[in-house]
Amino acid sequence: MWRGMSCRLHLHSLRGAIIRFALLLSAFLCITQAGYAVDVSFDKDVLPIMQAKCFRCHNQQRAEGSLRLDLKASVLQGGDSGPALIASNAEDSLILHRIQASDASIRMPLDAARLSAQEIKTLRSWIDLGAPGLRDVDQTDHWAFIKISRPALPNVQNPDWARNAIDRFVLSMAEREGVMPAPAASRRTLIRRLTFDLLGVPPSMEEVSAFESADGSNAYEQLVERLLSDPRFGERWGRHWLDLARYADSSGYEADRPRKIWHYRDWVIDALNQDQPVSEFVIEQFGGDLLPQATDESRVATGFHCNAMLDPGVRHEAVLDRVNVTGSVFLGLTLGCAQCHDHKTDPVTQKEYYQLYAFFNGASAYPLDLSSEELKEQRQKLNDQITEINQQITAIDQQIKDELNRLVEQQVQDLSGVAEGVVKLLQIPADQRGEPEIAQLEAFFQGQNEDRKQLVSQQGDLQKSMPEADTSLVFAQDNRATHLFVRGDHRQPGEKVVTAGPAFLPLLEWDSQTHERPTRLDLGRWIVSDENPLFARVTVNRIWMRLMGNAIVESENDFGVQTARPSHFALLDYLASTLQEEDSFKQLIREIVLSATYQQSSHYQYLQADKEGLFLSQRRLRLEVETLRDNALSVAGLLERQIGGPSVFPAQPDGILDFRATPATWVESTGANRYRRGMYTYIWRLTPHPMMTLFDGPEMTTACTRRNRSNIAVQSLALLNDPVFVESAQALARRIVESAPTPQQRIEALFHFTLNRQPKEQEVSVIEGLLRHQTELFSKDTALAQLAIGKYPVTTENLITHPEHAAWVAVCRTMMNLDEFIMRE
């Protein structure tokens, strides 16, 4: 009995286990058939497939079969053949049937390679998951494409902290996230931060001391106004703009020929210093030559688009670059993705891309003569002399030709003293001599004429003494027909297109009474129009990034559909509406730097609560390469204050130009030009100054909307050994030695000049130890000490020994390598 019961219980348990296993297996198989759906991401796995295989024919502009696959409602509603998919039911979804069809006439995609087994599996899995991730709104409803409106100021719990509207927007989000504001930075930190940000050079110790001791609540506001009115502001913010303009002094490509365009750089500096309205600043760079009252200055402004790399053999590449740079700099769009086909994600068609191309295809760069009247008169005088000599040479040539004709018409008997080759030519019967023979005879007799040789020599001397014209590359209209490039290939011109803007943005209007189609001038006006939602947003985002370290929209050059709505959207639109209303770069910068948000401490302990810089923190940033150099020259007292003018050639290592495809020169500048600001350094695109490359300067092949910041060991070696930093250390050492009589006072001067602060007790001890050690080393090698001092010996005798002076040079080189020296707090 018990045995039978036990057997029955055993069989019952076994049957239950089998049933449970079967259920688990069934569930496992369901998951397997779904393609491990839990691992499928729409953005990572599905969207790339649809971009490559589906969106070309089923998008906003081109909905084949009345079907769009870029919008959730359209996918579920379907087109002429019904719903494209049934969420959570891949087996019955039309899209799966079509991509797996054996009949090629209905299999999708029609004009591309069929999907792979893995791609089909991914789509099946995604559909069985419920097809998550499809956009619920139209592309044209994307946050960046809607018109800018000024948001209302938000309520905050701590209104006393806010200094202006910017702080209200930032604080409201911070309070929601539970992040508290960091305390304000010290006055020393603020003046250094502000001076580096607005001028790109350090403040003097006198300026720091004056600000720290200033009474009154408006001391900071007065500092801001002083710096905004300083002409060095135009240099600092002009350098930011030149990154966008891909400014360089050569044409790029393998030839990389020199070209004159520094007047455009100076125009940018002047425009920013004068606070030219932002709208005019942009419009002139697009169509300054087309203004009704165009001036040389407005024509120079078009140098923005003349900065493109240029090889006459591939002119279309420069035009393509102008379109793409317009997209990234002014619209925050990756227009280049529509060069070969319709944009995969943004509502830009290939035809619209080439309609923008037509604006720039109808223009060419040429050198505009900007020579002074004195230079023009000098050149004209020399040209007149050259013309007069040419006339005399022409008269002699005619006499020679007449004499030669006489010789040709008669049989010359006496040819003694005449070159054998010429004799043979003269002996040819007159009716058998051709143009080559006659030309050789003329050349021979011209070379024998002493008067002619003297005139040719005078002509050569005049040409050598001719001063070069002062020119700058500018745009001029030379209308060309434009065709769409089939698959982006310029060798396959397709449909003819005319100038127009993208259809998804507000209409690009123009005066049809004066022009059949819109011009570059109209394009510039459309870009800065209040109806255009992109320019102001893109611009203020970039300015915020320059001042705060992080951008509100992280992808600063791409505001397209794939870019998520920024967390600070209200702040972004507040800043954008401010730019539209004020039409001023300076006013926008003023409002940002006056905010409590900008004035916060960047101490690491406050960054822990806001590691991404989204709410309430300042970023510590390494100075850009030009500012690193200017900082060193400035504290050494070497920095030349001249603004504008031709590019200069500071010291650089030998051999940089040796392996170029075409020859180039680098004759080191002397005198004050050797110590000009970094932004005036001559830029060979093919072989830039090595410091530019080492410290993440822009490549200048296309627009640089954000510089990277690398951190590698060789950078420290460059700060120690680059000629500019060595000379700066030598000059700083002399400055310190001559400014104070005792070692203690000199150490204080060292910290005043380099870091604008008093040294700490421990720092004094370290510097004293380093001085003793270096003095001992240099005492053993006076030649080495003299080499260390260089061309900056002290001017007062018996002030300091050579070994002691050389030790100070070593200390200065060390200070210029400190993190605190090369960082902006």
C-alpha positions in Angstrom: 0.0 0.0 0.0 2.6 2.5 1.0 4.7 1.4 -1.9 1.8 2.1 -4.3 1.1 5.4 -2.7 4.7 6.4 -2.9 4.8 5.4 -6.5 1.7 7.5 -7.2 3.2 10.5 -5.3 6.4 10.1 -7.2 4.7 10.0 -10.6 2.5 13.0 -9.6 5.6 15.0 -8.6 7.4 14.0 -11.8 4.3 15.0 -13.9 4.2 18.4 -12.1 7.9 19.0 -12.7 7.5 18.2 -16.4 4.6 20.6 -16.7 6.6 23.4 -14.9 9.6 22.7 -17.2 7.4 22.8 -20.2 5.9 26.2 -19.2 9.4 27.6 -18.6 10.6 26.2 -21.9 7.6 27.8 -23.6 8.3 31.2 -22.0 12.0 30.9 -23.0 11.1 30.1 -26.6 8.8 33.0 -26.7 11.6 35.3 -25.5 13.9 33.7 -28.0 11.5 34.2 -30.9 11.2 37.8 -29.8 14.9 38.1 -30.5 15.9 38.8 -26.9 13.8 42.0 -27.0 15.0 43.2 -23.7 18.4 44.0 -25.3 17.0 46.1 -28.1 17.4 49.9 -28.0 15.5 52.0 -30.6 18.2 54.7 -30.8 21.1 52.3 -30.8 19.8 49.3 -32.7 16.6 50.2 -34.7 17.1 53.8 -35.7 20.3 53.2 -37.7 18.6 50.5 -39.7 15.6 52.8 -40.5 17.9 55.7 -41.4 19.9 53.5 -43.8 17.0 51.5 -45.3 13.7 53.2 -44.7 13.7 57.0 -44.2 15.0 57.8 -47.6 11.6 57.0 -49.1 9.3 57.3 -46.1 9.9 60.6 -44.4 8.3 64.0 -44.0 9.3 65.2 -47.5 8.9 62.0 -49.4 6.2 59.6 -48.1 6.1 56.9 -50.7 2.8 55.0 -50.6 1.6 57.7 -48.3 3.7 56.1 -45.5 6.0 57.9 -43.1 8.2 55.8 -40.8 9.7 58.7 -38.8 6.5 59.4 -36.8 4.7 57.0 -34.5 1.2 58.0 -35.5 2.0 57.6 -39.2 3.6 54.2 -38.6 0.6 52.8 -36.7 -2.0 54.4 -39.1 0.0 53.2 -42.1 -0.2 54.2 -45.7 -1.9 52.9 -48.9 -1.4 49.3 -47.8 -2.5 49.7 -44.2 -0.7 49.9 -40.9 3.1 49.4 -41.2 3.3 47.4 -38.0 1.2 46.1 -35.1 2.8 46.8 -31.8 3.8 43.7 -29.9 2.9 41.5 -33.0 5.8 41.3 -35.4 4.5 38.1 -37.0 1.4 40.0 -38.4 3.2 43.3 -39.1 3.3 44.4 -42.7 6.8 45.8 -42.4 8.2 42.4 -41.6 6.3 40.8 -44.5 7.7 43.4 -47.0 11.3 43.2 -45.9 11.3 39.4 -46.1 9.2 39.1 -49.3 10.6 36.7 -51.9 9.1 38.9 -54.7 11.7 41.6 -55.5 9.0 43.9 -56.9 7.4 44.3 -53.4 10.4 43.6 -51.2 11.6 46.6 -49.2 13.8 48.6 -49.6 13.2 48.7 -53.4 16.4 50.5 -54.3 18.9 49.3 -51.7 20.4 46.0 -50.5 17.9 43.9 -48.6 18.1 43.7 -44.8 20.4 41.2 -43.2 19.1 38.4 -41.0 20.4 40.2 -37.9 18.7 43.4 -38.9 15.4 41.6 -39.5 15.8 39.9 -36.1 16.4 43.3 -34.5 13.2 44.8 -36.0 11.2 41.7 -35.0 12.4 42.0 -31.5 11.7 45.7 -31.4 8.1 45.3 -32.7 7.4 42.5 -30.2 8.5 44.8 -27.5 5.8 47.3 -28.6 7.9 49.4 -31.0 9.1 51.8 -28.3 11.1 54.9 -29.1 9.3 56.3 -32.2 8.7 60.0 -32.0 5.3 61.2 -31.0 5.7 64.6 -32.7 6.5 65.8 -36.2 10.1 66.8 -36.9 9.0 70.4 -37.5 7.7 70.4 -33.9 11.2 69.6 -32.6 12.1 72.0 -29.7 14.9 73.7 -31.7 12.6 74.4 -34.7 9.8 76.3 -32.8 9.8 80.0 -32.6 11.7 81.6 -29.7 9.4 83.1 -27.1 10.6 84.9 -23.9 9.7 82.6 -20.9 8.3 84.0 -17.7 10.6 84.2 -14.7 10.2 81.1 -12.5 9.5 81.3 -8.8 12.3 80.2 -6.5 12.6 79.5 -2.8 15.8 81.6 -2.3 15.2 84.7 -4.4 17.8 86.7 -2.5 20.6 84.6 -4.1 19.6 85.6 -7.6 21.4 88.7 -9.0 19.5 88.7 -12.3 17.0 86.7 -14.4 19.6 84.1 -15.4 20.0 83.0 -11.7 16.2 82.5 -11.4 16.2 80.0 -14.2 19.3 78.2 -13.0 18.2 78.2 -9.3 14.7 76.9 -10.1 16.0 73.7 -11.6 18.7 73.4 -9.0 16.1 73.6 -6.2 14.1 70.8 -7.9 17.2 68.7 -8.0 18.1 69.5 -4.4 21.4 71.2 -5.4 22.5 74.2 -3.4 24.4 77.1 -4.9 28.2 77.3 -4.3 29.4 80.4 -2.5 30.8 83.3 -4.5 34.4 83.1 -5.5 36.9 85.4 -3.9 37.6 88.7 -5.4 41.0 87.6 -6.6 39.5 84.6 -8.3 36.8 86.7 -9.9 39.1 89.3 -11.4 41.4 86.7 -12.8 38.5 84.6 -14.2 36.8 87.7 -15.7 40.0 89.1 -17.1 41.0 85.8 -18.8 37.4 85.3 -20.1 37.0 88.8 -21.5 40.5 89.8 -22.4 42.5 86.6 -22.6 45.4 88.0 -20.5 46.0 88.0 -16.7 45.3 91.1 -14.6 48.2 93.0 -13.0 48.8 92.7 -9.3 47.9 96.4 -9.0 44.5 95.7 -10.6 43.9 92.8 -8.3 44.8 94.7 -5.2 42.6 97.7 -6.3 39.6 95.4 -6.8 40.1 93.5 -3.6 40.2 96.8 -1.6 37.5 98.6 -3.5 34.6 99.8 -1.5 31.0 99.8 -2.6 28.6 97.2 -3.9 29.2 98.0 -7.5 32.9 97.3 -7.7 32.3 94.2 -9.7 30.0 95.9 -12.1 32.6 98.6 -12.7 35.2 96.0 -13.4 32.9 94.3 -15.9 32.3 97.6 -17.7 36.1 98.4 -17.8 36.9 95.0 -19.3 34.1 95.2 -21.9 35.4 98.6 -23.1 39.0 97.4 -23.2 40.2 97.0 -26.9 41.7 93.6 -25.9 38.1 92.3 -25.6 37.8 92.3 -29.4 41.0 90.2 -29.6 39.8 87.7 -27.1 36.3 87.2 -28.5 37.6 87.7 -32.0 39.7 84.6 -31.5 36.6 82.6 -30.6 34.9 83.8 -33.8 38.0 83.0 -36.0 37.7 79.4 -34.8 34.2 79.4 -36.4 35.5 81.2 -39.5 38.3 78.6 -39.9 40.7 81.5 -40.3 44.2 80.8 -41.7 46.9 82.5 -43.7 47.1 79.8 -46.4 44.8 78.0 -48.8 45.2 74.4 -47.5 45.4 71.2 -49.4 48.7 69.9 -50.7 49.7 73.2 -52.3 48.8 75.2 -49.1 49.7 78.5 -50.8 49.9 81.8 -48.8 47.0 84.2 -49.1 46.2 87.6 -47.6 43.1 87.7 -45.4 44.3 89.3 -42.2 42.1 92.3 -42.8 39.2 90.0 -42.1 40.7 89.1 -38.7 41.1 92.8 -37.9 37.5 93.5 -39.1 36.2 91.0 -36.6 38.2 92.5 -33.8 37.0 96.0 -34.6 33.4 94.9 -35.0 33.4 93.3 -31.6 35.1 96.2 -29.9 32.5 98.6 -31.4 29.7 96.2 -30.4 28.4 96.2 -33.9 24.8 94.9 -33.8 24.8 91.1 -34.1 22.5 91.2 -37.1 24.8 93.6 -39.0 27.8 91.5 -38.0 26.3 88.4 -39.6 24.6 90.0 -42.6 27.9 91.7 -43.7 29.7 88.4 -43.5 27.2 86.8 -45.9 26.6 89.7 -48.3 28.5 92.8 -47.4 29.5 93.2 -51.0 25.8 93.3 -52.0 24.7 96.0 -49.6 23.2 99.1 -51.4 26.0 101.2 -49.9 28.7 98.6 -49.8 32.1 99.8 -48.4 35.5 98.3 -48.3 34.8 97.3 -44.7 31.6 95.5 -45.6 33.3 93.7 -48.4 36.2 92.6 -46.1 33.5 91.1 -43.9 32.7 88.5 -46.6 36.1 87.1 -45.9 34.3 84.7 -43.5 33.4 82.5 -46.4 36.7 83.2 -48.3 38.4 81.5 -45.4 37.4 78.1 -46.8 40.3 75.9 -48.0 40.6 76.3 -51.7 42.1 74.3 -54.6 41.1 75.7 -58.0 40.9 72.1 -59.3 38.2 71.2 -56.8 36.4 74.5 -56.4 33.1 72.8 -55.5 34.8 71.5 -52.3 35.1 75.1 -51.1 31.4 75.8 -51.9 30.3 72.6 -50.1 32.4 73.8 -47.1 30.6 77.1 -47.1 27.2 75.4 -46.9 28.3 73.0 -44.2 29.9 75.8 -42.1 26.7 77.9 -42.5 24.9 74.9 -41.1 27.1 74.2 -38.1 27.9 77.9 -37.2 24.7 79.7 -37.8 22.0 77.1 -37.7 23.3 74.3 -35.6 22.5 71.7 -38.3 24.5 68.9 -39.9 23.7 70.1 -43.4 26.5 68.0 -44.9 24.4 64.9 -44.2 22.2 66.0 -47.1 25.0 66.4 -49.6 24.4 62.9 -51.2 20.8 62.1 -50.2 18.0 63.5 -48.1 19.0 64.0 -44.5 18.3 60.8 -42.5 16.9 62.4 -39.5 16.5 66.2 -40.0 13.9 67.6 -42.4 16.4 68.7 -45.0 16.3 67.3 -48.5 19.2 66.9 -50.9 17.5 69.5 -53.2 17.3 72.0 -50.3 21.0 71.4 -49.6 21.9 72.4 -53.2 19.5 75.3 -53.1 21.7 76.6 -50.2 24.8 75.6 -52.3 23.5 77.9 -55.1 23.9 81.0 -52.8 27.7 80.4 -52.6 28.2 78.9 -56.0 27.3 82.2 -57.5 30.2 84.0 -55.9 34.0 83.9 -56.1 36.8 85.2 -54.0 39.2 87.9 -55.3 41.8 90.2 -53.7 40.4 93.6 -52.8 43.1 96.3 -52.9 43.1 98.1 -49.6 46.4 99.9 -50.0 46.8 103.3 -48.5 46.8 106.4 -50.8 50.5 106.8 -50.2 51.2 103.1 -51.2 48.9 103.4 -54.2 50.8 106.6 -55.4 54.1 104.8 -54.9 53.0 101.8 -56.8 51.5 104.0 -59.6 54.8 106.0 -59.9 56.8 102.8 -60.3 54.3 101.3 -62.7 54.5 104.5 -64.8 58.3 104.2 -65.0 58.0 100.5 -65.9 55.5 101.4 -68.6 57.8 104.0 -70.1 60.7 101.5 -70.2 58.4 99.0 -71.8 57.6 101.5 -74.5 61.4 102.0 -75.1 62.0 98.3 -75.2 59.1 97.9 -77.7 60.7 100.6 -80.0 64.1 98.9 -79.9 62.4 95.5 -80.7 60.7 97.1 -83.7 64.1 98.4 -84.9 65.6 94.9 -84.5 62.6 93.4 -86.3 63.0 95.8 -89.2 66.7 95.1 -89.5 66.0 91.4 -89.3 63.5 91.7 -92.2 66.2 93.5 -94.2 68.6 90.7 -93.6 66.0 88.1 -94.4 65.2 89.7 -97.7 68.8 89.8 -99.0 71.5 87.3 -99.2 73.9 88.2 -96.4 77.6 87.7 -97.4 79.5 88.7 -94.3 78.4 86.7 -91.2 81.7 86.7 -89.4 81.3 87.0 -85.6 77.7 85.6 -85.7 76.9 82.5 -83.8 76.8 79.3 -85.8 73.2 78.6 -84.9 72.1 82.0 -86.1 74.2 81.7 -89.3 72.3 78.5 -90.1 69.0 80.3 -89.5 70.0 83.2 -91.8 71.1 80.8 -94.5 67.6 79.3 -94.7 65.8 80.8 -97.7 63.4 83.5 -96.7 60.3 81.8 -98.0 61.2 78.7 -95.9 61.6 80.3 -92.5 58.7 79.8 -90.2 57.6 81.6 -87.0 59.9 79.5 -84.7 63.0 80.4 -86.8 62.1 84.1 -86.9 61.4 84.2 -83.2 64.8 82.7 -82.5 66.5 85.3 -84.7 64.6 88.1 -83.0 65.6 86.8 -79.5 69.3 86.6 -80.6 69.5 90.2 -81.9 67.5 91.5 -78.9 70.1 89.9 -76.6 72.9 91.6 -78.5 71.5 95.1 -78.2 73.3 96.9 -75.3 70.6 99.6 -74.9 67.9 97.0 -74.6 69.9 95.0 -72.0 70.3 98.1 -69.9 66.5 98.9 -70.1 65.6 95.3 -69.2 67.9 95.6 -66.2 66.3 98.9 -65.1 62.9 97.3 -65.5 63.9 94.4 -63.3 65.2 96.7 -60.6 61.9 98.7 -60.6 59.8 95.5 -60.3 61.9 94.3 -57.4 61.4 97.6 -55.6 57.6 97.5 -56.2 55.9 97.3 -52.8 53.3 94.6 -52.5 49.7 95.8 -52.7 47.8 95.5 -49.4 44.9 93.2 -50.3 42.3 91.0 -48.7 40.2 88.1 -50.1 36.6 89.1 -50.4 33.5 87.8 -52.2 32.1 89.1 -55.5 29.0 87.9 -57.3 29.5 86.0 -60.6 26.3 84.2 -61.2 26.6 80.5 -62.1 24.0 77.9 -62.8 23.8 75.3 -60.0 22.8 71.6 -60.4 22.2 69.0 -57.7 25.0 66.5 -57.5 23.6 63.0 -58.1 24.7 61.0 -55.1 26.9 63.9 -54.1 29.2 63.4 -57.1 30.1 66.7 -58.8 30.8 64.8 -62.0 27.1 63.8 -62.2 25.1 67.1 -62.4 21.4 66.5 -62.0 18.4 68.7 -61.6 19.0 72.5 -61.9 18.3 74.3 -58.7 18.0 78.0 -57.6 18.6 79.7 -54.3 16.1 79.0 -51.5 16.0 78.1 -47.8 14.9 74.8 -46.2 11.1 74.4 -46.3 10.8 73.4 -42.6 12.1 76.8 -41.4 10.3 80.1 -41.9 10.2 81.4 -45.5 13.3 83.0 -46.8 11.9 86.3 -48.1 13.5 88.7 -50.5 12.6 91.7 -52.7 11.3 90.1 -55.9 11.2 93.6 -57.5 15.0 93.9 -57.6 16.1 90.2 -57.7 14.6 87.2 -59.4 15.8 84.9 -56.6 17.1 85.6 -53.1 20.8 86.5 -52.8 23.5 85.9 -50.2 22.5 89.2 -48.6 18.9 87.9 -48.2 20.3 84.6 -46.8 22.2 86.6 -44.1 19.1 88.6 -43.2 17.0 85.4 -43.0 19.5 83.8 -40.7 19.3 86.6 -38.1 15.6 87.2 -38.5 13.5 86.8 -35.3 11.4 84.3 -37.2 14.4 82.0 -37.5 14.5 79.9 -34.3 18.0 78.5 -34.7 20.6 81.3 -35.0 19.9 82.9 -31.6 19.7 79.6 -29.7 22.9 78.3 -31.3 24.8 81.5 -30.6 23.8 82.0 -27.0 24.5 78.3 -26.3 28.1 78.8 -27.6 28.7 82.0 -25.6 27.4 80.3 -22.5 29.8 77.4 -23.1 32.7 79.9 -23.5 32.0 81.5 -20.1 30.7 78.6 -18.0 32.7 75.7 -19.4 29.7 73.5 -20.3 27.1 74.2 -23.0 23.3 74.2 -22.3 22.9 72.0 -25.4 25.9 69.7 -25.3 26.0 69.1 -29.0 26.8 72.7 -29.7 26.9 72.3 -33.5 23.9 70.0 -33.8 20.4 71.2 -32.8 18.8 68.6 -35.0 16.0 66.2 -34.3 18.2 63.6 -32.6 19.3 66.2 -30.0 17.3 65.9 -26.8 15.5 68.9 -25.4 18.0 70.6 -23.0 17.3 70.5 -19.3 17.7 74.3 -19.2 15.4 75.0 -22.2 13.7 78.0 -20.5 17.2 79.5 -19.8 18.2 78.9 -23.4 15.2 80.7 -24.7 15.6 83.6 -22.2 19.2 84.1 -23.4 18.1 83.7 -27.1 15.3 86.2 -26.7 17.7 88.6 -25.0 20.1 88.4 -27.9 17.3 89.1 -30.4 16.0 92.1 -28.4 19.4 93.6 -27.5 21.2 92.7 -30.8 24.4 92.9 -28.9 27.1 90.4 -28.0 28.5 92.6 -25.2 25.1 93.0 -23.6 24.6 89.2 -23.5 28.1 88.6 -22.1 27.5 91.4 -19.6 24.3 89.7 -18.3 26.0 86.3 -18.0 29.1 87.5 -16.1 27.0 89.7 -13.8 25.0 86.6 -12.7 25.6 84.9 -9.4 25.8 81.7 -11.4 29.0 82.9 -13.1 30.5 84.3 -9.9 30.4 80.9 -8.0 33.4 79.2 -6.7 34.9 76.4 -8.7 36.4 74.6 -5.7 36.2 70.9 -6.2 34.0 70.3 -3.1 31.2 72.2 -4.8 31.6 70.3 -8.1 30.8 67.0 -6.4 27.1 67.9 -6.1 27.0 69.1 -9.7 29.6 67.0 -11.6 28.1 67.6 -15.0 27.9 71.4 -14.5 24.2 71.4 -15.2 23.0 73.5 -12.3 25.3 75.4 -10.0 29.1 75.2 -10.6 31.9 76.9 -12.4 34.4 74.9 -14.4 38.1 75.1 -14.0 39.5 75.3 -17.5 43.0 75.1 -18.9 43.8 78.2 -20.9 43.7 77.9 -24.7 47.0 77.8 -26.5 47.0 81.4 -27.5 46.1 82.5 -23.9 48.8 80.2 -22.4 51.4 82.1 -24.5 49.9 85.5 -23.9 49.8 84.8 -20.1 53.6 83.9 -20.1 54.5 87.0 -22.2 52.3 89.2 -20.1 53.7 88.3 -16.7 57.2 88.7 -18.1 56.4 92.2 -19.3 57.1 91.2 -22.9 53.6 91.1 -24.5 53.3 93.6 -27.3 50.0 95.6 -27.1 49.6 96.5 -30.8 46.2 95.5 -32.2 45.8 94.3 -35.7 48.2 94.1 -38.7 49.8 91.4 -40.7 50.4 88.0 -39.2 53.8 87.4 -37.5 56.3 84.6 -37.2 57.3 83.9 -33.6 60.0 81.4 -32.8 59.3 77.7 -33.5 61.6 74.6 -33.8 63.6 74.1 -36.9 62.4 71.6 -39.5 58.7 72.2 -39.1 58.4 73.2 -42.8 60.9 70.7 -44.2 58.5 67.9 -45.3 55.8 70.1 -47.0 54.7 69.2 -50.5 55.3 72.8 -51.5 58.0 75.1 -50.1 57.2 77.6 -47.4 59.2 80.1 -45.3 59.2 81.0 -41.6 61.4 84.0 -41.1 61.3 84.6 -37.3 59.9 88.0 -36.5 62.1 90.4 -34.6 61.6 93.2 -32.1 58.0 93.8 -30.8 56.5 91.5 -33.5 58.2 88.5 -31.9 56.0 89.0 -28.8 52.6 89.8 -30.4 49.5 88.0 -29.1 49.1 84.4 -30.1 46.1 85.2 -32.4 48.5 87.0 -34.8 50.7 84.0 -35.4 50.9 83.1 -39.0 48.8 79.9 -39.7 50.0 77.5 -42.3 47.2 75.0 -42.6 49.5 72.2 -43.6 52.1 72.9 -41.0 50.7 75.0 -38.1 52.9 76.2 -35.3 53.6 73.1 -33.2 52.3 74.7 -30.0 48.9 75.1 -31.7 48.8 71.4 -32.4 50.1 70.3 -29.0 47.6 72.4 -27.0 44.5 71.5 -29.0 44.3 74.5 -31.3 41.8 74.4 -34.1 42.8 72.5 -37.3 41.2 75.3 -39.5 40.1 72.8 -42.1 36.5 73.6 -41.2 34.6 75.4 -38.5 35.8 74.6 -35.0 32.8 75.1 -32.7 34.5 73.6 -29.6 38.1 73.1 -28.8 39.1 69.8 -27.1 41.3 69.9 -24.0 43.9 67.1 -23.8 46.3 66.4 -21.0 49.6 64.7 -22.0 53.1 64.8 -20.5 54.7 66.4 -23.5 52.7 69.6 -22.8 54.6 70.1 -19.6 57.9 69.7 -21.5 56.7 72.3 -24.0 55.9 74.8 -21.3 59.4 74.3 -19.9 61.4 74.4 -23.2 59.4 76.2 -25.9 61.4 79.4 -26.9 58.6 81.7 -25.9 58.3 80.3 -22.4 62.1 80.1 -21.9 62.4 83.8 -23.0 59.4 84.7 -20.8 61.0 83.0 -17.8 64.3 84.8 -18.5 62.6 88.2 -18.7 60.4 87.5 -15.6 63.5 86.6 -13.6 65.2 89.9 -14.5 61.9 91.7 -13.7 61.8 90.1 -10.3 65.4 90.6 -9.4 65.3 94.3 -10.4 61.9 94.9 -8.6 62.9 93.8 -5.1 66.2 93.8 -3.1 65.8 90.8 -0.8 65.0 87.1 -1.5 61.8 87.2 0.6 60.6 90.2 -1.4 61.5 88.6 -4.6 59.5 85.5 -3.8 56.5 87.7 -3.1 57.1 89.5 -6.4 57.2 86.2 -8.1 53.8 85.2 -6.8 52.4 88.7 -7.5 53.4 88.6 -11.1 52.4 85.0 -11.9 49.5 84.2 -9.6 48.3 87.6 -8.3 48.5 86.5 -4.7 50.7 86.3 -1.6 52.8 83.1 -1.3 51.9 80.7 1.5 54.5 79.9 4.2 55.1 76.4 2.8 55.5 77.7 -0.7 58.1 80.2 0.4 60.0 77.3 2.0 59.9 75.3 -1.2 61.0 78.2 -3.4 63.9 79.0 -1.1 65.0 75.3 -1.2 64.8 75.3 -5.0 66.8 78.6 -5.3 69.5 77.2 -3.1 69.7 73.9 -5.1 69.8 75.7 -8.5 72.3 78.3 -7.3 74.6 75.5 -6.2 74.3 73.8 -9.6 74.9 76.9 -11.7 77.9 77.9 -9.5 79.6 74.8 -10.8 79.1 75.9 -14.5 79.1 79.6 -15.2 78.7 79.1 -18.9 75.5 77.2 -18.2 74.4 80.0 -15.9 75.0 82.5 -18.7 73.0 80.4 -21.1 70.1 80.2 -18.7 70.1 84.0 -18.2 70.0 84.4 -22.0 69.6 87.9 -23.4 68.0 89.3 -20.2 70.8 90.1 -17.8 70.1 92.5 -15.0 70.9 96.2 -15.9 72.3 97.1 -12.5 75.8 95.8 -11.6 76.5 93.9 -8.4 72.7 93.4 -7.9 73.0 89.6 -8.1 75.5 86.9 -9.1 75.1 85.0 -12.3 74.4 81.7 -10.6 71.8 83.3 -8.4 70.2 85.0 -11.4 70.2 81.7 -13.4 68.5 80.0 -10.4 65.7 82.6 -10.5 65.2 81.7 -14.2 64.8 78.1 -13.2 62.3 79.0 -10.6 60.3 81.1 -13.1 60.2 78.2 -15.5 58.8 76.1 -12.7 56.1 78.6 -11.8 55.0 78.8 -15.4 54.4 75.1 -15.3 52.1 75.2 -12.2 48.5 74.1 -12.6 47.4 77.3 -11.1 49.3 79.3 -13.7 47.8 77.5 -16.7 44.3 77.2 -15.4 41.4 79.6 -15.3 39.5 79.1 -12.1 
